[in-house]
Amino acid sequence: MSRFYSEAYKWSLYEKYRTGFSLTEICEISGVTDKPLREWFRHFDLQYSRASSMSLKEVNRKSAQLTKQFEKAQAELRLFRSGSVFVEVPESIRISCAQPLLKRYGPNLVCRLLKIRKSNLYYHILRRPDMTVYEKHNLELTPAIREICGDRLKRIGAEKIRQELISQGFSVSKRKVLELLREISPWLVPPQRKSKYPIDWPCDCTNILARRFSQPRPNMAWLSDITAIQTDSGKYYLCVVLDLFARRVVAARLSESEDTSLISHTFQDAYYSRRPSKDLIFHSDRGGQYRSHEFRSLLLGHNVRQSFSKPGVPFDNAPMESFFASLKAEEIYRFHYVGINDLTASLRDYVSFYNNKRPHSNNGGKTPVEAENEYFQRLSAVEAIGCAF
């Protein structure tokens, strides 16, 4: 039936027709052509004949059923309109529920009842491709990140991974790398660092290095520090010596106590493996082990000048602090250690990885070993040219 005339108006025309008005007269009165009028009247005749054939008891029963259905529909409609049903339901689930209802009820009613934006409904159902450009980009990046990280994810930071991806031809931001890393492996948040440092530490030591962290050649300046690592069998102390030129770890030792012998043996390992020149600077914080008479005599015997950070200023030993931060975030906090044996194996594995495979921003994305090898190759080429002339 036409949607421009109400049922009451149609019934009034039908009553005129039954009281003796002709179809032509009704067309002139209403302005409606005879074709829809015949359809309306045929429909009302059918209803009238059914009603006349039904008993009063059946009519009352049918009316009660329709009343109950109407009240139930009204209650459901009020519940839908309140919106409380969909407060905790994500929009993606509501959109998936709306799809089978579109053909029957249309988008306007479905969006109004399910609290969905019509633009979102159209995009996800009618216009959204099977895979967006961003999803395709993520699918390409994920295996590349896995390959860079290797078996043990999050070995290197997001910026290092981003540099590797750019060298492979990808266009990616650090935020995107972090997002994919969190999906591949949960981010292990290291504990909060200390916010305060002692500032009333009297010492007559001087800072010879003076934050000159960029050195022109290897074995000109070494940094050292000690950090504690907790295991099930107790706390162990790691002492590391770092060459400033390429940020290479030249020696590392693990001990049950942080005494002077630990740093003395670590320095001797570094010294006899590298054989530095006489102008070497050994820089550290003002720990009691580094200021002890035994260790200072050891350095003096090897003609090594000792340098100290200022009291309460860890930035004077920033590369060493940065190495320990990377070590803990990329290795220590990722595993559970029972005792010194598995801790030693883990540290040995990480130091080898750090020197040989981990790119460093100070070296322009090269590993410490690659940076040193490149330096010695240039030096050999210069010496060869000098000999030729």
C-alpha positions in Angstrom: 0.0 0.0 0.0 1.1 3.6 -0.5 3.0 5.1 2.3 1.6 8.6 1.8 -1.8 7.9 3.3 -2.6 6.6 6.8 -4.7 3.5 7.5 -7.4 5.7 9.1 -7.8 7.8 6.0 -8.0 4.7 3.8 -10.6 3.2 6.1 -12.7 6.4 5.9 -12.7 6.1 2.1 -13.7 2.4 2.4 -16.6 3.3 4.6 -17.8 5.8 2.0 -17.6 3.1 -0.6 -19.7 0.7 1.5 -22.3 3.4 2.2 -23.0 3.9 -1.5 -20.4 6.2 -3.0 -19.1 5.1 -6.4 -15.5 4.6 -7.2 -15.5 7.6 -9.5 -16.9 9.9 -6.8 -14.3 8.7 -4.2 -11.6 9.4 -6.8 -12.9 13.0 -7.2 -13.2 13.5 -3.4 -9.7 12.0 -2.4 -7.7 12.8 -5.5 -6.5 9.1 -5.6 -6.7 7.1 -8.8 -8.9 4.1 -9.0 -6.1 1.5 -9.1 -4.8 2.1 -5.5 -8.4 2.5 -4.3 -9.4 -0.9 -5.7 -6.3 -2.4 -4.0 -7.2 -0.8 -0.6 -10.8 -1.8 -0.8 -9.9 -5.4 -1.8 -7.6 -5.6 1.2 -10.3 -4.2 3.6 -12.9 -6.6 2.1 -10.6 -9.5 2.9 -10.1 -8.3 6.5 -13.9 -7.6 6.9 -14.8 -11.1 5.7 -12.3 -12.7 8.1 -13.6 -10.7 11.0 -17.2 -11.5 10.2 -16.4 -15.3 10.1 -14.6 -15.2 13.5 -16.5 -15.6 16.7 -16.3 -13.0 19.5 -14.3 -15.3 21.6 -11.6 -15.8 18.9 -11.5 -12.1 18.3 -10.8 -11.4 22.0 -8.2 -14.1 22.1 -6.4 -12.8 19.0 -6.6 -9.3 20.4 -5.0 -10.4 23.7 -2.2 -12.1 21.9 -1.5 -9.0 19.8 -1.6 -6.8 22.9 1.1 -9.0 24.6 3.3 -9.1 21.5 3.0 -5.3 21.3 3.9 -4.8 24.9 6.9 -7.1 24.6 8.1 -5.3 21.5 7.7 -2.0 23.3 9.8 -3.2 26.2 12.5 -4.5 23.9 12.6 -1.3 22.0 12.9 0.7 25.3 15.8 -1.5 26.3 17.5 -1.0 22.9 17.0 2.7 23.1 18.5 3.0 26.6 21.9 1.8 25.2 22.8 0.0 28.4 23.1 -3.3 26.5 25.9 -2.0 24.3 28.0 -0.1 26.9 30.6 -2.9 27.3 30.3 -4.4 23.8 33.1 -3.3 21.4 32.0 -1.6 18.2 33.6 -4.3 16.0 31.4 -6.9 17.6 28.3 -4.7 17.1 29.2 -4.2 13.5 29.5 -8.0 12.9 26.1 -8.5 14.6 24.6 -5.8 12.4 25.6 -7.3 9.1 22.9 -10.0 8.9 20.2 -7.5 9.9 20.8 -5.0 7.2 18.7 -6.6 4.4 15.7 -7.0 6.7 15.7 -3.7 8.7 17.9 -1.4 6.7 21.0 0.6 7.9 19.1 3.5 9.6 17.2 1.3 12.1 20.1 -1.1 12.7 22.6 1.8 13.3 20.2 3.6 15.6 19.4 0.5 17.7 23.0 -0.9 17.9 24.6 2.5 18.5 26.8 2.4 15.4 28.0 5.2 13.3 26.7 4.7 9.8 30.0 5.7 8.3 31.8 3.0 10.3 29.2 0.4 9.3 29.6 1.3 5.6 33.4 1.2 5.8 33.8 -2.1 7.6 31.0 -4.0 5.7 30.8 -2.4 2.2 34.1 -0.5 1.5 36.8 -1.9 3.8 39.3 -4.1 1.8 40.3 -7.6 3.0 43.6 -6.2 4.1 44.6 -2.6 4.5 47.9 -1.1 3.5 49.0 -0.9 7.1 48.2 -4.5 7.8 50.2 -5.6 4.7 53.1 -3.4 5.9 52.9 -5.1 9.4 53.0 -8.5 7.8 56.1 -7.6 5.9 57.8 -6.1 8.9 57.1 -8.8 11.5 59.2 -11.6 9.9 62.0 -9.1 9.2 62.0 -8.1 12.9 62.0 -11.7 13.9 65.0 -12.4 11.7 66.9 -9.4 13.1 66.2 -10.4 16.7 66.9 -14.1 16.0 65.7 -16.8 18.3 65.8 -14.6 21.4 63.6 -11.6 20.9 64.3 -8.1 22.1 68.1 -8.6 22.1 68.6 -5.1 20.7 66.6 -1.9 21.2 63.9 -0.6 18.9 66.1 2.1 17.4 68.8 -0.5 16.4 66.1 -2.7 14.8 64.7 0.4 12.9 68.2 1.1 11.5 68.6 -2.5 10.4 65.1 -2.4 8.7 66.0 0.9 6.9 69.2 -0.6 5.6 67.0 -3.5 4.2 64.8 -1.0 2.4 61.9 -0.6 4.8 60.3 2.7 5.7 59.4 2.4 9.4 59.3 4.5 12.6 60.6 3.6 16.0 57.0 3.7 17.4 55.9 1.1 14.8 58.9 -1.2 15.7 58.0 -0.9 19.4 54.3 -1.8 18.6 55.3 -4.9 16.7 57.8 -5.9 19.3 55.1 -5.8 21.9 52.9 -8.1 19.8 55.8 -10.5 19.1 57.0 -10.7 22.7 55.6 -8.9 25.8 57.7 -5.9 26.8 59.7 -6.6 30.0 59.8 -3.3 31.9 63.0 -2.9 33.9 62.7 -1.7 37.5 62.8 2.0 38.3 66.2 3.5 38.4 67.5 5.4 41.4 66.5 9.0 41.3 69.0 10.3 43.9 72.7 9.9 44.1 75.0 10.8 47.0 76.6 14.2 46.7 78.6 14.4 49.9 81.4 12.0 48.9 84.7 13.6 49.6 87.6 12.6 47.3 90.7 14.3 45.9 90.4 12.4 42.6 90.1 14.3 39.3 88.1 13.8 36.1 90.8 13.6 33.5 88.4 12.2 30.8 86.0 15.2 31.2 83.3 13.4 29.1 85.4 13.1 26.0 83.6 10.0 25.0 84.6 10.1 21.3 88.1 8.8 21.0 90.1 8.8 17.7 91.6 5.3 18.1 91.2 2.2 20.3 92.9 1.8 23.7 93.0 5.5 24.5 90.3 5.5 27.2 88.6 2.6 29.0 85.5 2.8 31.2 84.7 0.5 34.1 81.9 -0.1 36.6 80.3 -2.8 38.7 76.7 -3.9 38.8 74.8 -6.4 41.0 72.7 -9.3 39.5 70.3 -11.3 41.7 69.8 -15.1 41.3 68.1 -17.8 43.3 71.4 -18.7 45.0 72.3 -15.1 45.9 73.6 -11.9 44.5 76.6 -11.7 42.1 78.7 -8.8 40.9 79.7 -8.1 37.3 82.7 -5.9 36.5 83.1 -4.7 32.9 85.8 -2.8 31.1 84.7 -0.9 28.0 86.8 0.7 25.2 85.4 4.1 24.3 86.5 4.1 20.7 84.0 1.5 19.4 82.2 0.8 22.7 83.7 -2.7 22.7 83.6 -4.8 25.9 87.3 -5.7 26.3 86.9 -7.6 29.6 84.2 -8.8 32.0 84.3 -10.9 35.2 81.7 -12.2 37.6 82.2 -12.7 41.3 80.4 -13.3 44.6 81.9 -10.2 46.2 82.5 -6.7 44.9 86.0 -6.3 46.2 89.2 -4.9 44.8 90.4 -8.3 43.5 87.4 -8.3 41.1 88.3 -5.1 39.3 92.0 -5.9 39.5 91.6 -9.2 37.7 89.2 -7.6 35.2 91.7 -4.9 34.4 94.5 -7.4 34.0 92.4 -9.4 31.6 91.8 -6.3 29.5 95.4 -5.1 29.7 97.0 -8.4 28.6 94.5 -9.0 25.8 94.7 -5.5 24.3 98.3 -4.4 25.2 97.4 -0.6 25.2 99.9 2.2 24.8 101.2 4.3 27.7 98.7 7.1 27.3 95.7 5.0 28.4 93.1 6.6 30.6 91.1 4.4 33.0 87.8 6.1 34.0 85.3 4.9 36.7 83.1 6.2 39.4 84.4 6.9 42.9 83.7 3.4 44.4 85.9 2.3 47.2 87.4 -0.5 45.1 88.6 1.9 42.4 90.1 4.2 45.0 91.9 1.5 46.9 95.7 1.6 47.3 96.0 -1.9 45.7 94.2 -1.0 42.5 95.8 2.5 42.1 99.2 0.9 42.5 98.3 -1.6 39.8 97.4 1.1 37.4 100.5 3.1 38.3 102.7 0.0 37.6 101.2 -0.2 34.1 101.6 3.6 33.4 97.8 4.1 33.2 96.3 7.4 34.2 93.2 7.1 36.4 90.2 9.3 36.0 87.1 9.6 38.2 83.5 10.8 37.8 82.4 13.8 39.8 80.5 12.9 43.0 76.9 12.1 42.3 77.2 12.7 38.6 76.6 9.4 36.7 76.6 11.2 33.4 80.4 11.4 33.6 80.4 7.6 33.0 77.4 7.7 30.6 78.6 5.0 28.1 79.2 2.5 30.9 75.8 3.2 32.4 74.2 2.9 29.0 75.8 -0.5 28.5 74.5 -1.8 31.8 71.0 -0.5 30.9 71.1 -2.4 27.6 72.5 -5.5 29.3 69.7 -5.6 31.8 66.9 -4.7 29.5 68.0 -7.0 26.7 69.3 -10.0 28.7 69.1 -10.0 32.5 65.5 -9.0 33.0 64.3 -11.5 30.4 65.5 -14.7 32.2 65.4 -16.3 35.5 68.7 -17.4 36.9 69.2 -20.3 39.3 72.9 -19.8 40.1 76.2 -18.6 38.8 76.6 -21.2 36.1 73.5 -20.2 34.0 74.2 -16.5 34.7 77.8 -16.9 33.4 76.6 -18.6 30.3 74.0 -15.9 29.7 76.5 -13.1 30.2 79.1 -14.7 28.0 76.5 -15.1 25.3 75.4 -11.5 25.5 78.9 -10.0 25.5 79.7 -12.0 22.4 76.5 -10.8 20.8 77.1 -7.2 21.9 80.6 -7.1 20.4 80.0 -9.0 17.2 76.3 -8.6 16.2 74.7 -5.7 17.9 74.8 -2.4 15.9 75.8 0.6 17.8 74.7 4.2 17.1 78.1 5.5 18.1 79.6 3.5 15.2 77.1 4.6 12.6 75.1 1.3 12.9 78.2 -0.9 12.8 79.0 -3.4 15.6 82.0 -2.7 17.8 84.1 -5.4 16.2 83.3 -4.1 12.7 84.2 -0.5 13.7 87.5 -1.6 15.1 88.3 -3.8 12.1 87.5 -0.9 9.7 89.8 1.3 11.7 92.7 -1.1 11.5 92.1 -1.7 7.8 92.4 2.0 7.1 95.5 2.2 9.3 97.1 -0.6 7.3 96.2 1.0 4.0 97.8 4.3 5.2 100.9 2.5 6.3 101.1 0.6 3.0 100.9 3.9 1.0 103.6 5.5 3.2 105.9 2.5 2.6 105.4 2.7 -1.1 106.7 6.3 -1.2 
